[in-house]
Amino acid sequence: MHQMRAEYGAGGAAEGVRLWHVVRGEESVAMCGRELDPQAEVRVAVDWGKTPELCCHTCGAYFLREAPYLAAEHQ
Ligand SMILES: [Zn+2]
């Protein structure tokens, strides 16, 4: 089970989402190794690639490898 977790800029959540990462379950460390705020906004993984904000390319590569069915479904 994966979900998307937001990375914020220097201004925090008020500044808006800078980049979306993928985490496993409820973890706060992204698949690319970046530590994210445990309080940061999350989204369901099926929204990957559908957000107006950018998605982390490294997380995307890991995510597609671990969840190929989920990834195929939302193309
Ligand atoms: Zn990432």
N, CA, C, O and the ligand as a Tripos MOL2 file, in Angstrom:
@<TRIPOS>MOLECULE
protein
  301   299    76     0     0
PROTEIN
NO_CHARGES

@<TRIPOS>ATOM
      1 N           0.8520   -1.2030    0.0000 N.3       1 MET1
      2 CA          0.0000    0.0000    0.0000 C.3       1 MET1
      3 C           0.8830    1.2460    0.0000 C.2       1 MET1
      4 O           1.7450    1.4060    0.8640 O.2       1 MET1
      5 N           0.6690    2.0950   -0.9420 N.am      2 HIS2
      6 CA          1.4420    3.3210   -1.0500 C.3       2 HIS2
      7 C           0.5210    4.5230   -0.9760 C.2       2 HIS2
      8 O          -0.6720    4.4370   -1.2690 O.2       2 HIS2
      9 N           1.0930    5.6280   -0.5820 N.am      3 GLN3
     10 CA          0.3450    6.8750   -0.6940 C.3       3 GLN3
     11 C           1.3020    8.0000   -1.0320 C.2       3 GLN3
     12 O           2.5170    7.8820   -0.8700 O.2       3 GLN3
     13 N           0.7340    9.0770   -1.4970 N.am      4 MET4
     14 CA          1.5410   10.2430   -1.8440 C.3       4 MET4
     15 C           1.6420   11.1410   -0.6240 C.2       4 MET4
     16 O           0.6790   11.3010    0.1260 O.2       4 MET4
     17 N           2.8310   11.7310   -0.4300 N.am      5 ARG5
     18 CA          2.9960   12.6680    0.6800 C.3       5 ARG5
     19 C           3.6830   13.9240    0.1560 C.2       5 ARG5
     20 O           4.6040   13.8610   -0.6580 O.2       5 ARG5
     21 N           3.2100   15.0580    0.6430 N.am      6 ALA6
     22 CA          3.6750   16.3380    0.1220 C.3       6 ALA6
     23 C           5.0120   16.7720    0.7150 C.2       6 ALA6
     24 O           5.2950   16.5490    1.8920 O.2       6 ALA6
     25 N           5.8190   17.3940   -0.1270 N.am      7 GLU7
     26 CA          7.0040   18.1150    0.3420 C.3       7 GLU7
     27 C           6.6990   19.5890    0.1630 C.2       7 GLU7
     28 O           6.2810   20.0270   -0.9090 O.2       7 GLU7
     29 N           6.9140   20.3530    1.2370 N.am      8 TYR8
     30 CA          6.6570   21.7800    1.1700 C.3       8 TYR8
     31 C           7.9430   22.5550    0.9870 C.2       8 TYR8
     32 O           9.0290   22.0610    1.2890 O.2       8 TYR8
     33 N           7.8130   23.7630    0.4950 N.am      9 GLY9
     34 CA          8.9690   24.6390    0.3610 C.3       9 GLY9
     35 C           9.3520   25.2290    1.7110 C.2       9 GLY9
     36 O           8.8280   24.8220    2.7480 O.2       9 GLY9
     37 N          10.2710   26.1910    1.6920 N.am     10 ALA10
     38 CA         10.7790   26.7930    2.9270 C.3      10 ALA10
     39 C           9.6670   27.4430    3.7430 C.2      10 ALA10
     40 O           9.7680   27.5510    4.9650 O.2      10 ALA10
     41 N           8.6180   27.8710    3.0720 N.am     11 GLY11
     42 CA          7.5130   28.5420    3.7580 C.3      11 GLY11
     43 C           6.5190   27.5900    4.3990 C.2      11 GLY11
     44 O           5.5380   28.0310    4.9990 O.2      11 GLY11
     45 N           6.7600   26.2890    4.2800 N.am     12 GLY12
     46 CA          5.8660   25.3230    4.8930 C.3      12 GLY12
     47 C           4.5750   25.1470    4.1030 C.2      12 GLY12
     48 O           4.4730   25.5330    2.9390 O.2      12 GLY12
     49 N           3.5960   24.5510    4.7760 N.am     13 ALA13
     50 CA          2.3400   24.1910    4.1100 C.3      13 ALA13
     51 C           1.6300   25.4000    3.5190 C.2      13 ALA13
     52 O           0.9340   25.2800    2.5100 O.2      13 ALA13
     53 N           1.8010   26.5720    4.1440 N.am     14 ALA14
     54 CA          1.1160   27.7710    3.6660 C.3      14 ALA14
     55 C           1.5630   28.1620    2.2650 C.2      14 ALA14
     56 O           0.8340   28.8210    1.5240 O.2      14 ALA14
     57 N           2.7710   27.7440    1.9160 N.am     15 GLU15
     58 CA          3.3220   28.0870    0.6070 C.3      15 GLU15
     59 C           2.8220   27.1430   -0.4850 C.2      15 GLU15
     60 O           2.9670   27.4090   -1.6780 O.2      15 GLU15
     61 N           2.2490   26.0730   -0.0560 N.am     16 GLY16
     62 CA          1.7310   25.1020   -1.0190 C.3      16 GLY16
     63 C           2.6940   23.9560   -1.2300 C.2      16 GLY16
     64 O           3.8430   23.9900   -0.7900 O.2      16 GLY16
     65 N           2.1970   22.9370   -1.9170 N.am     17 VAL17
     66 CA          3.0010   21.7430   -2.1480 C.3      17 VAL17
     67 C           4.0540   22.0200   -3.2080 C.2      17 VAL17
     68 O           3.7520   22.5460   -4.2800 O.2      17 VAL17
     69 N           5.3080   21.6560   -2.8940 N.am     18 ARG18
     70 CA          6.3740   21.8390   -3.8710 C.3      18 ARG18
     71 C           6.5290   20.5990   -4.7470 C.2      18 ARG18
     72 O           6.7420   20.6910   -5.9560 O.2      18 ARG18
     73 N           6.4160   19.4480   -4.1090 N.am     19 LEU19
     74 CA          6.6520   18.1970   -4.8250 C.3      19 LEU19
     75 C           5.9050   17.0810   -4.0960 C.2      19 LEU19
     76 O           5.7910   17.0890   -2.8700 O.2      19 LEU19
     77 N           5.4050   16.1340   -4.8620 N.am     20 TRP20
     78 CA          4.7590   14.9640   -4.2620 C.3      20 TRP20
     79 C           5.7100   13.7920   -4.2980 C.2      20 TRP20
     80 O           6.3360   13.5190   -5.3220 O.2      20 TRP20
     81 N           5.8200   13.0970   -3.1770 N.am     21 HIS21
     82 CA          6.6190   11.8790   -3.0840 C.3      21 HIS21
     83 C           5.6920   10.7010   -2.8160 C.2      21 HIS21
     84 O           4.5030   10.8780   -2.5530 O.2      21 HIS21
     85 N           6.2500    9.5050   -2.8870 N.am     22 VAL22
     86 CA          5.4950    8.3000   -2.5370 C.3      22 VAL22
     87 C           6.1020    7.6930   -1.2780 C.2      22 VAL22
     88 O           7.3210    7.5590   -1.1650 O.2      22 VAL22
     89 N           5.2440    7.3320   -0.3430 N.am     23 VAL23
     90 CA          5.6830    6.6250    0.8580 C.3      23 VAL23
     91 C           4.9580    5.2870    0.9210 C.2      23 VAL23
     92 O           3.8820    5.1160    0.3480 O.2      23 VAL23
     93 N           5.5760    4.3360    1.6370 N.am     24 ARG24
     94 CA          4.9150    3.0540    1.8660 C.3      24 ARG24
     95 C           4.0870    3.1710    3.1350 C.2      24 ARG24
     96 O           4.5890    3.5820    4.1810 O.2      24 ARG24
     97 N           2.8260    2.8090    3.0340 N.am     25 GLY25
     98 CA          1.9510    2.8240    4.2050 C.3      25 GLY25
     99 C           1.9060    4.1930    4.8460 C.2      25 GLY25
    100 O           1.6560    5.2000    4.1830 O.2      25 GLY25
    101 N           2.1550    4.2170    6.1630 N.am     26 GLU26
    102 CA          2.0640    5.4710    6.9090 C.3      26 GLU26
    103 C           3.4300    6.1030    7.1440 C.2      26 GLU26
    104 O           3.5510    7.0320    7.9430 O.2      26 GLU26
    105 N           4.4510    5.6170    6.4650 N.am     27 GLU27
    106 CA          5.8010    6.1300    6.6850 C.3      27 GLU27
    107 C           5.9110    7.6040    6.2970 C.2      27 GLU27
    108 O           5.1290    8.1150    5.4970 O.2      27 GLU27
    109 N           6.9030    8.2700    6.8870 N.am     28 SER28
    110 CA          7.1230    9.6680    6.5310 C.3      28 SER28
    111 C           8.4040    9.8300    5.7210 C.2      28 SER28
    112 O           8.7500   10.9430    5.3250 O.2      28 SER28
    113 N           9.1150    8.7230    5.4710 N.am     29 VAL29
    114 CA         10.2920    8.7750    4.6070 C.3      29 VAL29
    115 C           9.8850    8.2910    3.2120 C.2      29 VAL29
    116 O           9.3730    7.1850    3.0400 O.2      29 VAL29
    117 N          10.1270    9.1410    2.2430 N.am     30 ALA30
    118 CA          9.7240    8.8110    0.8750 C.3      30 ALA30
    119 C          10.5740    7.6760    0.3100 C.2      30 ALA30
    120 O          11.6380    7.3580    0.8420 O.2      30 ALA30
    121 N          10.0980    7.0820   -0.7560 N.am     31 MET31
    122 CA         10.8200    5.9800   -1.3820 C.3      31 MET31
    123 C          12.1650    6.4340   -1.9450 C.2      31 MET31
    124 O          13.0760    5.6200   -2.0980 O.2      31 MET31
    125 N          12.2980    7.7090   -2.2510 N.am     32 CYS32
    126 CA         13.5640    8.2390   -2.7530 C.3      32 CYS32
    127 C          14.5300    8.5310   -1.6170 C.2      32 CYS32
    128 O          15.6770    8.9030   -1.8660 O.2      32 CYS32
    129 N          14.0830    8.3660   -0.3550 N.am     33 GLY33
    130 CA         14.9450    8.5740    0.7960 C.3      33 GLY33
    131 C          14.7450    9.9090    1.4860 C.2      33 GLY33
    132 O          15.3350   10.1550    2.5380 O.2      33 GLY33
    133 N          13.9360   10.7620    0.9190 N.am     34 ARG34
    134 CA         13.7300   12.0750    1.5180 C.3      34 ARG34
    135 C          12.8130   11.9850    2.7370 C.2      34 ARG34
    136 O          11.7700   11.3340    2.6940 O.2      34 ARG34
    137 N          13.2140   12.6450    3.8180 N.am     35 GLU35
    138 CA         12.3750   12.6730    5.0060 C.3      35 GLU35
    139 C          11.3410   13.7700    4.8660 C.2      35 GLU35
    140 O          11.6660   14.9230    4.5800 O.2      35 GLU35
    141 N          10.0930   13.3920    5.0710 N.am     36 LEU36
    142 CA          8.9980   14.3440    4.9270 C.3      36 LEU36
    143 C           8.3380   14.5820    6.2740 C.2      36 LEU36
    144 O           8.4570   13.7770    7.1980 O.2      36 LEU36
    145 N           7.6420   15.7020    6.3620 N.am     37 ASP37
    146 CA          6.9150   16.0320    7.5760 C.3      37 ASP37
    147 C           5.8060   14.9980    7.8000 C.2      37 ASP37
    148 O           4.9690   14.7920    6.9210 O.2      37 ASP37
    149 N           5.7950   14.3440    8.9740 N.am     38 PRO38
    150 CA          4.7340   13.3580    9.2400 C.3      38 PRO38
    151 C           3.3410   13.9830    9.2040 C.2      38 PRO38
    152 O           2.3400   13.2870    9.0400 O.2      38 PRO38
    153 N           3.2920   15.3130    9.3600 N.am     39 GLN39
    154 CA          2.0080   16.0080    9.3320 C.3      39 GLN39
    155 C           1.6510   16.4740    7.9220 C.2      39 GLN39
    156 O           0.5790   17.0410    7.7060 O.2      39 GLN39
    157 N           2.5440   16.2380    6.9670 N.am     40 ALA40
    158 CA          2.3020   16.7360    5.6130 C.3      40 ALA40
    159 C           1.0740   16.0770    5.0010 C.2      40 ALA40
    160 O           0.6920   14.9600    5.3500 O.2      40 ALA40
    161 N           0.4890   16.7950    4.0980 N.am     41 GLU41
    162 CA         -0.6990   16.3280    3.3900 C.3      41 GLU41
    163 C          -0.4170   15.0130    2.6540 C.2      41 GLU41
    164 O           0.6760   14.8200    2.1210 O.2      41 GLU41
    165 N          -1.3820   14.1320    2.6280 N.am     42 VAL42
    166 CA         -1.2440   12.8890    1.8620 C.3      42 VAL42
    167 C          -2.3900   12.7840    0.8590 C.2      42 VAL42
    168 O          -3.4560   13.3770    1.0240 O.2      42 VAL42
    169 N          -2.1250   12.0090   -0.1790 N.am     43 ARG43
    170 CA         -3.1630   11.7220   -1.1800 C.3      43 ARG43
    171 C          -3.0950   10.2470   -1.5150 C.2      43 ARG43
    172 O          -2.0760    9.5940   -1.2890 O.2      43 ARG43
    173 N          -4.1780    9.7290   -2.0530 N.am     44 VAL44
    174 CA         -4.1590    8.3280   -2.4770 C.3      44 VAL44
    175 C          -3.2140    8.1870   -3.6640 C.2      44 VAL44
    176 O          -3.0830    9.0950   -4.4840 O.2      44 VAL44
    177 N          -2.5580    7.0280   -3.7390 N.am     45 ALA45
    178 CA         -1.5150    6.8300   -4.7480 C.3      45 ALA45
    179 C          -2.0560    6.8900   -6.1740 C.2      45 ALA45
    180 O          -1.3020    7.1750   -7.1050 O.2      45 ALA45
    181 N          -3.3350    6.6280   -6.3590 N.am     46 VAL46
    182 CA         -3.8810    6.6570   -7.7260 C.3      46 VAL46
    183 C          -3.8830    8.0640   -8.3100 C.2      46 VAL46
    184 O          -4.0950    8.2430   -9.5090 O.2      46 VAL46
    185 N          -3.6470    9.0600   -7.4630 N.am     47 ASP47
    186 CA         -3.5550   10.4340   -7.9670 C.3      47 ASP47
    187 C          -2.1840   10.7530   -8.5390 C.2      47 ASP47
    188 O          -1.9490   11.8560   -9.0330 O.2      47 ASP47
    189 N          -1.2740    9.7770   -8.4700 N.am     48 TRP48
    190 CA          0.0900   10.0070   -8.9640 C.3      48 TRP48
    191 C           0.0580   10.4660  -10.4220 C.2      48 TRP48
    192 O          -0.5580    9.8300  -11.2770 O.2      48 TRP48
    193 N           0.7310   11.5800  -10.6820 N.am     49 GLY49
    194 CA          0.7820   12.1020  -12.0490 C.3      49 GLY49
    195 C          -0.4160   12.9470  -12.4360 C.2      49 GLY49
    196 O          -0.4450   13.5190  -13.5250 O.2      49 GLY49
    197 N          -1.4030   13.0310  -11.5610 N.am     50 LYS50
    198 CA         -2.6220   13.7860  -11.8870 C.3      50 LYS50
    199 C          -2.6870   15.1340  -11.1880 C.2      50 LYS50
    200 O          -3.5950   15.9270  -11.4380 O.2      50 LYS50
    201 N          -1.7260   15.3910  -10.3130 N.am     51 THR51
    202 CA         -1.7570   16.6270   -9.5430 C.3      51 THR51
    203 C          -1.1800   17.7760  -10.3590 C.2      51 THR51
    204 O          -0.3410   17.5660  -11.2360 O.2      51 THR51
    205 N          -1.6350   18.9880  -10.0650 N.am     52 PRO52
    206 CA         -1.0450   20.1580  -10.7340 C.3      52 PRO52
    207 C           0.4060   20.3710  -10.3140 C.2      52 PRO52
    208 O           1.1970   20.9460  -11.0620 O.2      52 PRO52
    209 N           0.7550   19.9010   -9.1010 N.am     53 GLU53
    210 CA          2.1300   20.0250   -8.6330 C.3      53 GLU53
    211 C           2.9690   18.8900   -9.2050 C.2      53 GLU53
    212 O           2.4330   17.8630   -9.6190 O.2      53 GLU53
    213 N           4.2740   19.0760   -9.2260 N.am     54 LEU54
    214 CA          5.1820   18.0620   -9.7560 C.3      54 LEU54
    215 C           5.2690   16.8570   -8.8360 C.2      54 LEU54
    216 O           5.0640   16.9550   -7.6260 O.2      54 LEU54
    217 N           5.5780   15.7200   -9.4410 N.am     55 CYS55
    218 CA          5.8180   14.5000   -8.6780 C.3      55 CYS55
    219 C           7.3020   14.1560   -8.7710 C.2      55 CYS55
    220 O           7.9480   14.3820   -9.7950 O.2      55 CYS55
    221 N           7.8280   13.6040   -7.6730 N.am     56 CYS56
    222 CA          9.2350   13.2440   -7.6060 C.3      56 CYS56
    223 C           9.5340   12.1040   -8.5980 C.2      56 CYS56
    224 O           8.8890   11.0560   -8.5510 O.2      56 CYS56
    225 N          10.4910   12.3090   -9.4740 N.am     57 HIS57
    226 CA         10.7850   11.3020  -10.5090 C.3      57 HIS57
    227 C          11.3420   10.0230   -9.9060 C.2      57 HIS57
    228 O          11.0250    8.9260  -10.3670 O.2      57 HIS57
    229 N          12.1690   10.1580   -8.8790 N.am     58 THR58
    230 CA         12.7590    8.9730   -8.2550 C.3      58 THR58
    231 C          11.6740    8.1290   -7.5920 C.2      58 THR58
    232 O          11.6360    6.9110   -7.7640 O.2      58 THR58
    233 N          10.8020    8.7750   -6.8410 N.am     59 CYS59
    234 CA          9.6910    8.0540   -6.2210 C.3      59 CYS59
    235 C           8.8220    7.4000   -7.2910 C.2      59 CYS59
    236 O           8.3620    6.2710   -7.1200 O.2      59 CYS59
    237 N           8.6020    8.1010   -8.3740 N.am     60 GLY60
    238 CA          7.7670    7.5640   -9.4400 C.3      60 GLY60
    239 C           8.3270    6.2790  -10.0050 C.2      60 GLY60
    240 O           7.5840    5.3390  -10.2860 O.2      60 GLY60
    241 N           9.6440    6.2390  -10.1720 N.am     61 ALA61
    242 CA         10.2870    5.0460  -10.7190 C.3      61 ALA61
    243 C          10.1340    3.8650   -9.7660 C.2      61 ALA61
    244 O           9.8220    2.7540  -10.1950 O.2      61 ALA61
    245 N          10.3540    4.1040   -8.4710 N.am     62 TYR62
    246 CA         10.1880    3.0340   -7.4910 C.3      62 TYR62
    247 C           8.7380    2.5740   -7.4230 C.2      62 TYR62
    248 O           8.4410    1.3810   -7.3630 O.2      62 TYR62
    249 N           7.8630    3.5460   -7.4330 N.am     63 PHE63
    250 CA          6.4360    3.2630   -7.3060 C.3      63 PHE63
    251 C           5.9530    2.3960   -8.4720 C.2      63 PHE63
    252 O           5.2280    1.4240   -8.2620 O.2      63 PHE63
    253 N           6.3460    2.7410   -9.6770 N.am     64 LEU64
    254 CA          5.9160    1.9830  -10.8500 C.3      64 LEU64
    255 C           6.4490    0.5560  -10.8090 C.2      64 LEU64
    256 O           5.8170   -0.3670  -11.3220 O.2      64 LEU64
    257 N           7.6130    0.3860  -10.1970 N.am     65 ARG65
    258 CA          8.1910   -0.9470  -10.1090 C.3      65 ARG65
    259 C           7.4530   -1.7990   -9.0760 C.2      65 ARG65
    260 O           7.2590   -2.9990   -9.2680 O.2      65 ARG65
    261 N           7.0430   -1.1530   -7.9700 N.am     66 GLU66
    262 CA          6.3930   -1.9120   -6.8920 C.3      66 GLU66
    263 C           4.9000   -2.0920   -7.1000 C.2      66 GLU66
    264 O           4.3130   -3.0500   -6.5960 O.2      66 GLU66
    265 N           4.2930   -1.1990   -7.8240 N.am     67 ALA67
    266 CA          2.8420   -1.2530   -7.9760 C.3      67 ALA67
    267 C           2.4560   -1.1160   -9.4410 C.2      67 ALA67
    268 O           1.7320   -0.1890   -9.8020 O.2      67 ALA67
    269 N           2.9350   -2.0390  -10.3030 N.am     68 PRO68
    270 CA          2.6750   -1.9110  -11.7390 C.3      68 PRO68
    271 C           1.1960   -1.9500  -12.0840 C.2      68 PRO68
    272 O           0.7660   -1.2800  -13.0240 O.2      68 PRO68
    273 N           0.4040   -2.7260  -11.3390 N.am     69 TYR69
    274 CA         -1.0190   -2.8160  -11.6630 C.3      69 TYR69
    275 C          -1.7150   -1.5140  -11.3700 C.2      69 TYR69
    276 O          -2.5080   -1.0090  -12.1640 O.2      69 TYR69
    277 N          -1.3910   -0.9770  -10.1910 N.am     70 LEU70
    278 CA         -1.9890    0.2960   -9.8030 C.3      70 LEU70
    279 C          -1.6000    1.3740  -10.8060 C.2      70 LEU70
    280 O          -2.4270    2.1970  -11.1990 O.2      70 LEU70
    281 N          -0.3490    1.3630  -11.2120 N.am     71 ALA71
    282 CA          0.1310    2.3780  -12.1390 C.3      71 ALA71
    283 C          -0.5530    2.2430  -13.4950 C.2      71 ALA71
    284 O          -0.9060    3.2440  -14.1180 O.2      71 ALA71
    285 N          -0.7410    1.0050  -13.9520 N.am     72 ALA72
    286 CA         -1.3600    0.7780  -15.2600 C.3      72 ALA72
    287 C          -2.8090    1.2320  -15.2580 C.2      72 ALA72
    288 O          -3.3200    1.7300  -16.2600 O.2      72 ALA72
    289 N          -3.4670    1.0520  -14.1120 N.am     73 GLU73
    290 CA         -4.8870    1.3730  -14.0310 C.3      73 GLU73
    291 C          -5.1900    2.8400  -14.2510 C.2      73 GLU73
    292 O          -6.2540    3.1830  -14.7660 O.2      73 GLU73
    293 N          -4.2840    3.6970  -13.8740 N.am     74 HIS74
    294 CA         -4.6270    5.1170  -13.9600 C.3      74 HIS74
    295 C          -3.9340    5.8240  -15.1010 C.2      74 HIS74
    296 O          -3.8480    7.0520  -15.1120 O.2      74 HIS74
    297 N          -3.4440    5.0710  -16.0510 N.am     75 GLN75
    298 CA         -2.8290    5.7190  -17.2040 C.3      75 GLN75
    299 C          -3.8940    6.1630  -18.1910 C.2      75 GLN75
    300 O          -3.5720    6.7330  -19.2330 O.2      75 GLN75
    301 ZN         10.6660   11.3000   -3.7950 Zn       76 ZN76
@<TRIPOS>BOND
     1     1     2 1
     2     2     3 1
     3     3     4 2
     4     3     5 am
     5     5     6 1
     6     6     7 1
     7     7     8 2
     8     7     9 am
     9     9    10 1
    10    10    11 1
    11    11    12 2
    12    11    13 am
    13    13    14 1
    14    14    15 1
    15    15    16 2
    16    15    17 am
    17    17    18 1
    18    18    19 1
    19    19    20 2
    20    19    21 am
    21    21    22 1
    22    22    23 1
    23    23    24 2
    24    23    25 am
    25    25    26 1
    26    26    27 1
    27    27    28 2
    28    27    29 am
    29    29    30 1
    30    30    31 1
    31    31    32 2
    32    31    33 am
    33    33    34 1
    34    34    35 1
    35    35    36 2
    36    35    37 am
    37    37    38 1
    38    38    39 1
    39    39    40 2
    40    39    41 am
    41    41    42 1
    42    42    43 1
    43    43    44 2
    44    43    45 am
    45    45    46 1
    46    46    47 1
    47    47    48 2
    48    47    49 am
    49    49    50 1
    50    50    51 1
    51    51    52 2
    52    51    53 am
    53    53    54 1
    54    54    55 1
    55    55    56 2
    56    55    57 am
    57    57    58 1
    58    58    59 1
    59    59    60 2
    60    59    61 am
    61    61    62 1
    62    62    63 1
    63    63    64 2
    64    63    65 am
    65    65    66 1
    66    66    67 1
    67    67    68 2
    68    67    69 am
    69    69    70 1
    70    70    71 1
    71    71    72 2
    72    71    73 am
    73    73    74 1
    74    74    75 1
    75    75    76 2
    76    75    77 am
    77    77    78 1
    78    78    79 1
    79    79    80 2
    80    79    81 am
    81    81    82 1
    82    82    83 1
    83    83    84 2
    84    83    85 am
    85    85    86 1
    86    86    87 1
    87    87    88 2
    88    87    89 am
    89    89    90 1
    90    90    91 1
    91    91    92 2
    92    91    93 am
    93    93    94 1
    94    94    95 1
    95    95    96 2
    96    95    97 am
    97    97    98 1
    98    98    99 1
    99    99   100 2
   100    99   101 am
   101   101   102 1
   102   102   103 1
   103   103   104 2
   104   103   105 am
   105   105   106 1
   106   106   107 1
   107   107   108 2
   108   107   109 am
   109   109   110 1
   110   110   111 1
   111   111   112 2
   112   111   113 am
   113   113   114 1
   114   114   115 1
   115   115   116 2
   116   115   117 am
   117   117   118 1
   118   118   119 1
   119   119   120 2
   120   119   121 am
   121   121   122 1
   122   122   123 1
   123   123   124 2
   124   123   125 am
   125   125   126 1
   126   126   127 1
   127   127   128 2
   128   127   129 am
   129   129   130 1
   130   130   131 1
   131   131   132 2
   132   131   133 am
   133   133   134 1
   134   134   135 1
   135   135   136 2
   136   135   137 am
   137   137   138 1
   138   138   139 1
   139   139   140 2
   140   139   141 am
   141   141   142 1
   142   142   143 1
   143   143   144 2
   144   143   145 am
   145   145   146 1
   146   146   147 1
   147   147   148 2
   148   147   149 am
   149   149   150 1
   150   150   151 1
   151   151   152 2
   152   151   153 am
   153   153   154 1
   154   154   155 1
   155   155   156 2
   156   155   157 am
   157   157   158 1
   158   158   159 1
   159   159   160 2
   160   159   161 am
   161   161   162 1
   162   162   163 1
   163   163   164 2
   164   163   165 am
   165   165   166 1
   166   166   167 1
   167   167   168 2
   168   167   169 am
   169   169   170 1
   170   170   171 1
   171   171   172 2
   172   171   173 am
   173   173   174 1
   174   174   175 1
   175   175   176 2
   176   175   177 am
   177   177   178 1
   178   178   179 1
   179   179   180 2
   180   179   181 am
   181   181   182 1
   182   182   183 1
   183   183   184 2
   184   183   185 am
   185   185   186 1
   186   186   187 1
   187   187   188 2
   188   187   189 am
   189   189   190 1
   190   190   191 1
   191   191   192 2
   192   191   193 am
   193   193   194 1
   194   194   195 1
   195   195   196 2
   196   195   197 am
   197   197   198 1
   198   198   199 1
   199   199   200 2
   200   199   201 am
   201   201   202 1
   202   202   203 1
   203   203   204 2
   204   203   205 am
   205   205   206 1
   206   206   207 1
   207   207   208 2
   208   207   209 am
   209   209   210 1
   210   210   211 1
   211   211   212 2
   212   211   213 am
   213   213   214 1
   214   214   215 1
   215   215   216 2
   216   215   217 am
   217   217   218 1
   218   218   219 1
   219   219   220 2
   220   219   221 am
   221   221   222 1
   222   222   223 1
   223   223   224 2
   224   223   225 am
   225   225   226 1
   226   226   227 1
   227   227   228 2
   228   227   229 am
   229   229   230 1
   230   230   231 1
   231   231   232 2
   232   231   233 am
   233   233   234 1
   234   234   235 1
   235   235   236 2
   236   235   237 am
   237   237   238 1
   238   238   239 1
   239   239   240 2
   240   239   241 am
   241   241   242 1
   242   242   243 1
   243   243   244 2
   244   243   245 am
   245   245   246 1
   246   246   247 1
   247   247   248 2
   248   247   249 am
   249   249   250 1
   250   250   251 1
   251   251   252 2
   252   251   253 am
   253   253   254 1
   254   254   255 1
   255   255   256 2
   256   255   257 am
   257   257   258 1
   258   258   259 1
   259   259   260 2
   260   259   261 am
   261   261   262 1
   262   262   263 1
   263   263   264 2
   264   263   265 am
   265   265   266 1
   266   266   267 1
   267   267   268 2
   268   267   269 am
   269   269   270 1
   270   270   271 1
   271   271   272 2
   272   271   273 am
   273   273   274 1
   274   274   275 1
   275   275   276 2
   276   275   277 am
   277   277   278 1
   278   278   279 1
   279   279   280 2
   280   279   281 am
   281   281   282 1
   282   282   283 1
   283   283   284 2
   284   283   285 am
   285   285   286 1
   286   286   287 1
   287   287   288 2
   288   287   289 am
   289   289   290 1
   290   290   291 1
   291   291   292 2
   292   291   293 am
   293   293   294 1
   294   294   295 1
   295   295   296 2
   296   295   297 am
   297   297   298 1
   298   298   299 1
   299   299   300 2
@<TRIPOS>SUBSTRUCTURE
     1 MET1         2 RESIDUE 1 A MET
     2 HIS2         6 RESIDUE 1 A HIS
     3 GLN3        10 RESIDUE 1 A GLN
     4 MET4        14 RESIDUE 1 A MET
     5 ARG5        18 RESIDUE 1 A ARG
     6 ALA6        22 RESIDUE 1 A ALA
     7 GLU7        26 RESIDUE 1 A GLU
     8 TYR8        30 RESIDUE 1 A TYR
     9 GLY9        34 RESIDUE 1 A GLY
    10 ALA10       38 RESIDUE 1 A ALA
    11 GLY11       42 RESIDUE 1 A GLY
    12 GLY12       46 RESIDUE 1 A GLY
    13 ALA13       50 RESIDUE 1 A ALA
    14 ALA14       54 RESIDUE 1 A ALA
    15 GLU15       58 RESIDUE 1 A GLU
    16 GLY16       62 RESIDUE 1 A GLY
    17 VAL17       66 RESIDUE 1 A VAL
    18 ARG18       70 RESIDUE 1 A ARG
    19 LEU19       74 RESIDUE 1 A LEU
    20 TRP20       78 RESIDUE 1 A TRP
    21 HIS21       82 RESIDUE 1 A HIS
    22 VAL22       86 RESIDUE 1 A VAL
    23 VAL23       90 RESIDUE 1 A VAL
    24 ARG24       94 RESIDUE 1 A ARG
    25 GLY25       98 RESIDUE 1 A GLY
    26 GLU26      102 RESIDUE 1 A GLU
    27 GLU27      106 RESIDUE 1 A GLU
    28 SER28      110 RESIDUE 1 A SER
    29 VAL29      114 RESIDUE 1 A VAL
    30 ALA30      118 RESIDUE 1 A ALA
    31 MET31      122 RESIDUE 1 A MET
    32 CYS32      126 RESIDUE 1 A CYS
    33 GLY33      130 RESIDUE 1 A GLY
    34 ARG34      134 RESIDUE 1 A ARG
    35 GLU35      138 RESIDUE 1 A GLU
    36 LEU36      142 RESIDUE 1 A LEU
    37 ASP37      146 RESIDUE 1 A ASP
    38 PRO38      150 RESIDUE 1 A PRO
    39 GLN39      154 RESIDUE 1 A GLN
    40 ALA40      158 RESIDUE 1 A ALA
    41 GLU41      162 RESIDUE 1 A GLU
    42 VAL42      166 RESIDUE 1 A VAL
    43 ARG43      170 RESIDUE 1 A ARG
    44 VAL44      174 RESIDUE 1 A VAL
    45 ALA45      178 RESIDUE 1 A ALA
    46 VAL46      182 RESIDUE 1 A VAL
    47 ASP47      186 RESIDUE 1 A ASP
    48 TRP48      190 RESIDUE 1 A TRP
    49 GLY49      194 RESIDUE 1 A GLY
    50 LYS50      198 RESIDUE 1 A LYS
    51 THR51      202 RESIDUE 1 A THR
    52 PRO52      206 RESIDUE 1 A PRO
    53 GLU53      210 RESIDUE 1 A GLU
    54 LEU54      214 RESIDUE 1 A LEU
    55 CYS55      218 RESIDUE 1 A CYS
    56 CYS56      222 RESIDUE 1 A CYS
    57 HIS57      226 RESIDUE 1 A HIS
    58 THR58      230 RESIDUE 1 A THR
    59 CYS59      234 RESIDUE 1 A CYS
    60 GLY60      238 RESIDUE 1 A GLY
    61 ALA61      242 RESIDUE 1 A ALA
    62 TYR62      246 RESIDUE 1 A TYR
    63 PHE63      250 RESIDUE 1 A PHE
    64 LEU64      254 RESIDUE 1 A LEU
    65 ARG65      258 RESIDUE 1 A ARG
    66 GLU66      262 RESIDUE 1 A GLU
    67 ALA67      266 RESIDUE 1 A ALA
    68 PRO68      270 RESIDUE 1 A PRO
    69 TYR69      274 RESIDUE 1 A TYR
    70 LEU70      278 RESIDUE 1 A LEU
    71 ALA71      282 RESIDUE 1 A ALA
    72 ALA72      286 RESIDUE 1 A ALA
    73 GLU73      290 RESIDUE 1 A GLU
    74 HIS74      294 RESIDUE 1 A HIS
    75 GLN75      298 RESIDUE 1 A GLN
    76 ZN76       301 GROUP 0 **** ****
